[in-house]
Amino acid sequence: MKLHTIHSGLFKLDGGAMFGVVPKAIWQKSNPADNNNMCTWAMRCLLIEDGDRLILIDTGMGNKQDEKFFSHFYLHGDYALEGSLHQAGFSSADITDVFLTHLHFDHCGGGVRWKDRDKKIPETVFPNARYWSNADHWQWAVEPNAREKASFLQENLLPMQQSGQLHMVDMADKSPFEQFDILYVNGHTDKMMIPHIRYKGHTVVFAADLLPSTGHIPLPYVMSYDTRPLLTLDEKKAFLHNATEHEFVIFLEHDAKNECCMLKMTEKGPRLGRTFLLSDL
């Protein structure tokens, strides 16, 4: 088995929203903001190459939204999803599975594009892949609450179902994949899935929005985007202690500077140990 880092671009989000109750004077040390209080974030995906299976975890936001949308989120950078796949030696037609940790636009939008110039006919980017969600989260996304409605874009979701490519993970099962187990967490959004991948003697955890960046390691650093922030505190505490004790390699989806990290235990609890590239393993 081989893991490939797949870059799908950078975008910007408000720093205050990303760090919740933590004052800017503190969080800007690790995540400096521009004049509009916006910080740069990655949309870093992961490709699992194992025999005849190519499993892509998350897809970034894609580029099919309108000018108004991108004026809020500032998609930028030198990378794009399909270009990054080509750099790794693959095409979109090679992907066998697209595993979506959750269905917020910056995690699943790259899986669907417009087929026509008028932007009326959508199509899936990965024609030969099964797209994976779970039934509880899918229902949560297609009937969104008012707080998350702007993150669950129907043009990202319904084409997966309409194409017949959408499959649901059985949450009673440990995982439909031999390559990884799944941790379900509910603080950020309902039934977000966190893959724990066995790789070269390590456990590599695709952290998604449970731990967006190294700047979010201290417990109170919880995003305002989380629907159940107190539950995030409990889930994050358990995860950080487990990651420290078992020396997990944490693959960071949104950290613009750091691809992977490991933690160390301190008097203040788990803290950043070291950062490195996935290819260093």
C-alpha positions in Angstrom: 0.0 0.0 0.0 1.1 3.6 -0.8 -0.3 6.9 0.4 -0.2 10.0 -1.8 -0.8 13.6 -0.7 -3.2 15.2 -3.1 -3.5 19.0 -3.1 -6.7 20.6 -4.2 -5.9 24.3 -3.6 -6.0 26.9 -0.9 -8.9 29.0 0.4 -9.6 31.6 3.0 -11.9 31.6 6.1 -12.4 34.2 8.8 -9.8 33.6 11.6 -12.3 34.3 14.3 -14.7 31.7 13.0 -11.9 29.2 12.8 -10.9 29.7 16.4 -14.1 30.4 18.2 -13.7 32.0 21.6 -9.9 32.2 21.4 -8.7 35.8 21.0 -7.1 36.9 17.8 -4.0 38.1 19.7 -3.4 34.4 20.5 -4.4 32.5 17.3 -2.8 34.9 14.9 0.6 33.8 16.1 0.1 30.4 14.4 -2.3 31.6 11.7 -1.7 35.2 10.7 -4.7 37.0 9.2 -4.9 39.4 6.3 -6.4 42.9 6.5 -9.9 41.3 6.3 -9.2 38.9 9.2 -9.0 36.0 6.7 -6.6 33.2 7.2 -5.3 30.8 4.5 -6.2 27.1 4.7 -5.3 24.1 2.7 -7.7 21.5 1.2 -5.3 18.6 1.4 -6.7 15.2 0.2 -5.3 11.7 0.6 -5.0 9.0 -2.0 -4.7 5.3 -0.9 -3.1 3.1 -3.5 -3.6 -0.5 -2.6 -3.6 -3.2 -5.3 -6.4 -2.5 -7.8 -8.1 0.1 -5.5 -7.5 3.8 -5.5 -9.3 5.4 -2.6 -9.5 9.2 -2.5 -10.3 10.7 0.8 -12.1 14.1 0.4 -12.0 16.2 -2.8 -11.7 19.9 -1.8 -14.2 22.5 -3.0 -13.8 22.2 -6.8 -14.1 25.2 -9.0 -17.7 25.1 -10.3 -19.2 27.8 -8.0 -20.0 31.3 -9.1 -18.0 34.5 -8.8 -19.9 35.6 -5.7 -19.1 32.3 -3.9 -15.4 32.6 -4.6 -15.4 36.3 -3.5 -16.1 34.9 0.0 -13.7 32.0 0.0 -10.9 33.0 -2.3 -9.9 29.8 -3.9 -6.2 30.3 -4.9 -2.8 28.6 -5.2 -1.0 26.5 -7.7 -2.7 23.2 -7.1 -6.0 21.7 -8.3 -7.4 18.3 -7.6 -7.1 16.7 -11.0 -3.7 18.2 -11.7 -2.4 16.9 -8.4 -3.7 13.4 -9.2 -1.9 13.6 -12.6 1.3 14.5 -10.8 0.9 11.4 -8.7 0.5 9.3 -11.9 -3.3 8.9 -12.0 -6.4 10.2 -13.7 -9.8 10.8 -12.4 -11.0 7.7 -14.3 -8.6 5.6 -12.2 -10.2 6.3 -8.9 -12.3 3.4 -7.5 -13.6 5.0 -4.3 -14.2 8.5 -3.1 -14.5 8.5 0.7 -16.0 11.7 2.0 -15.4 12.5 5.7 -18.4 14.8 5.6 -20.3 16.8 3.0 -19.3 20.4 3.7 -18.5 22.1 0.4 -14.7 22.3 1.1 -14.6 18.5 1.5 -16.8 17.2 -1.2 -17.3 19.9 -3.8 -14.4 18.7 -6.0 -16.3 15.4 -6.7 -18.8 17.1 -9.0 -18.4 19.5 -11.9 -20.5 21.2 -14.6 -20.8 19.2 -17.8 -22.0 22.1 -19.9 -20.9 25.7 -20.4 -24.3 27.0 -19.1 -23.6 25.3 -15.8 -26.9 23.5 -15.6 -25.9 19.9 -16.1 -23.7 18.4 -13.3 -21.6 15.3 -13.6 -19.4 13.4 -11.3 -15.6 14.0 -11.7 -14.8 10.3 -11.0 -16.9 8.3 -13.4 -15.8 4.8 -12.2 -15.8 5.5 -8.4 -18.1 4.7 -5.6 -18.8 7.8 -3.6 -19.0 7.0 0.2 -21.0 8.8 2.9 -23.2 7.3 5.7 -26.9 7.4 5.9 -27.2 9.6 9.1 -24.8 12.2 7.7 -26.4 12.2 4.3 -29.8 12.8 5.7 -28.3 15.6 7.9 -26.8 17.2 4.7 -29.7 17.0 2.3 -32.1 18.3 5.0 -29.8 20.8 6.5 -30.3 22.9 9.6 -30.2 26.7 9.1 -26.7 27.0 10.7 -25.1 24.6 8.2 -27.2 25.2 5.2 -24.6 27.3 3.5 -22.1 24.5 3.8 -24.2 21.8 2.3 -24.6 22.7 -1.3 -27.1 20.5 -3.2 -25.2 20.8 -6.5 -22.4 19.0 -4.7 -24.6 16.3 -3.2 -27.5 15.2 -5.4 -25.4 14.4 -8.5 -23.6 11.7 -6.5 -26.9 10.1 -5.8 -28.5 10.7 -9.3 -25.5 9.1 -10.9 -26.0 5.8 -9.0 -22.5 6.1 -7.5 -23.5 7.0 -4.0 -22.9 4.2 -1.4 -23.5 4.3 2.4 -21.0 3.0 5.0 -22.7 0.6 7.3 -22.0 2.3 10.7 -22.6 -1.0 12.5 -19.6 -2.4 10.6 -16.0 -1.4 11.6 -15.3 -0.3 8.0 -16.1 -1.4 4.5 -12.4 -1.0 3.7 -9.5 -3.3 4.6 -7.2 -0.3 4.5 -8.6 1.7 7.4 -11.0 1.8 10.4 -13.4 4.7 10.9 -13.9 6.9 14.0 -17.3 8.7 14.0 -17.5 12.1 15.7 -20.5 14.4 16.1 -19.2 17.7 17.4 -18.3 19.4 14.1 -21.2 17.9 12.2 -23.3 14.8 12.5 -21.4 11.5 11.9 -18.2 12.9 10.5 -15.9 10.0 9.6 -12.2 10.0 10.6 -10.2 7.3 8.8 -7.4 5.5 10.8 -5.0 4.0 8.2 -2.5 1.3 8.9 0.7 2.3 7.1 4.4 1.4 7.4 4.0 0.4 11.1 2.1 3.6 11.9 -1.5 4.7 12.3 -2.1 7.6 10.0 -5.2 9.6 10.9 -6.9 11.8 8.3 -8.1 14.4 10.8 -10.6 16.3 8.7 -12.3 18.9 10.8 -11.7 17.2 14.2 -8.2 18.8 14.1 -8.0 21.3 11.2 -4.5 22.5 11.9 -1.6 22.4 14.5 -3.0 25.7 15.7 -6.1 23.9 17.0 -4.3 21.4 19.3 -5.1 23.1 22.6 -8.5 22.0 23.8 -10.4 25.3 23.8 -9.4 26.0 20.2 -12.7 24.9 18.7 -14.2 26.3 15.5 -17.3 28.4 15.6 -18.5 26.2 12.7 -18.9 23.2 15.0 -22.5 22.5 15.7 -21.9 21.0 19.1 -18.7 22.7 20.5 -18.9 21.1 23.9 -19.1 17.7 22.3 -16.1 18.6 20.2 -14.2 19.3 23.4 -14.9 15.7 24.6 -14.2 14.1 21.3 -11.1 16.1 20.7 -9.7 15.4 24.3 -10.2 11.7 23.8 -8.6 11.8 20.3 -5.6 13.9 21.4 -4.8 11.6 24.3 -5.1 8.5 22.1 -3.0 10.1 19.4 -0.3 11.0 21.9 -0.3 7.6 23.7 -0.2 5.6 20.5 2.0 8.0 18.5 -0.5 8.5 15.7 0.6 10.3 12.6 -2.0 13.1 12.1 -2.6 14.1 8.5 -3.8 17.7 8.5 -6.4 18.5 5.8 -6.5 22.3 6.4 -3.1 23.3 7.8 -1.6 25.5 5.1 2.0 25.0 6.4 2.1 21.5 8.0 1.2 18.3 6.3 1.6 15.9 9.1 2.3 16.1 12.8 2.8 13.9 15.9 2.0 15.0 19.5 3.8 14.9 22.8 2.5 15.0 26.3 3.3 18.1 28.4 2.1 19.5 31.7 -0.6 21.3 29.8 -1.7 18.2 28.0 -1.1 17.0 24.4 0.9 19.5 22.4 2.7 19.6 19.1 5.7 17.4 18.9 7.0 17.6 15.4 5.8 18.3 11.9 6.8 16.5 8.6 5.7 15.4 5.2 3.9 12.2 4.7 6.6 11.1 2.3 9.1 11.2 5.2 7.5 8.1 6.7 
